[in-house]
Amino acid sequence: MTDETNKTNEPEEQFVNASIGTKSTGKIRKIVVDRTACIGARSCVLVAGKTFQMDDENLAYVTGNEIAYEDDETLKLAAQSCPVLAIHLYNKEGKKIFPE
């Protein structure tokens, strides 16, 4: 998990409690789990278990192993599977890809 300052168009306060991962390849370069919004449905873990895990509080987080992250299509499916849209995906320029 890589903690970094918010370099996107999102208001900083929107992600008070976030888990952030970055990728160096592919269309998706930044993965953010808004842990305040997360309800622990685990759908992201079922779809992309190498990228997402659950913690002791039953909240999703991005694992710290970029090499193990799933491909862009699987990451987008995982984000789409979240019932509260707590997973945000960004491209290399910092533009939000999902949710739109």
Residue pairs with C-beta under 8 A, 6 or more apart in sequence:
1 19
1 20
1 21
1 61
1 62
1 63
1 64
2 20
2 21
2 22
2 64
3 20
4 20
4 22
6 12
6 15
7 94
8 30
8 90
8 94
8 95
8 96
9 94
9 95
9 96
10 88
10 96
14 34
15 32
15 34
15 36
16 36
17 34
17 35
17 36
18 32
18 33
18 34
18 35
18 36
19 32
19 33
19 35
19 60
19 61
19 62
20 30
20 31
20 32
20 33
20 62
21 30
21 31
21 51
21 62
21 63
21 64
21 66
21 69
22 29
22 30
22 31
22 66
23 29
23 30
23 31
23 66
23 69
24 66
26 71
26 72
27 72
27 91
27 92
27 97
28 72
28 75
28 76
28 89
28 90
28 91
28 97
29 90
29 91
29 92
30 89
30 90
30 94
31 51
31 62
31 69
31 75
31 87
31 88
31 89
31 90
32 62
32 87
32 88
32 89
32 90
33 44
33 52
33 59
33 60
33 61
33 62
33 86
33 87
33 88
34 86
34 87
34 88
35 59
35 60
35 61
35 86
37 84
37 85
37 86
38 59
38 60
38 82
38 84
38 86
39 83
39 84
39 86
40 54
40 58
40 59
40 60
41 82
41 83
41 84
42 54
42 60
43 78
43 81
43 82
43 83
44 51
44 52
44 60
44 78
44 79
44 81
44 82
44 87
45 52
45 53
45 54
45 60
46 81
47 74
47 77
47 78
47 81
48 69
48 70
48 74
48 75
48 77
48 78
50 63
50 65
50 68
50 69
50 70
51 62
51 63
51 68
51 69
51 70
51 74
51 75
51 78
52 60
52 61
52 62
52 63
52 78
52 87
53 60
53 61
53 63
54 60
54 61
55 61
60 86
60 87
63 69
69 75
70 78
75 89
76 89
76 97
76 98
78 87
79 85
79 87
79 88
79 89
79 98
79 99
80 98
85 99
87 98
88 96
88 98
88 99
89 96
89 97
89 98
90 96
90 97
91 97
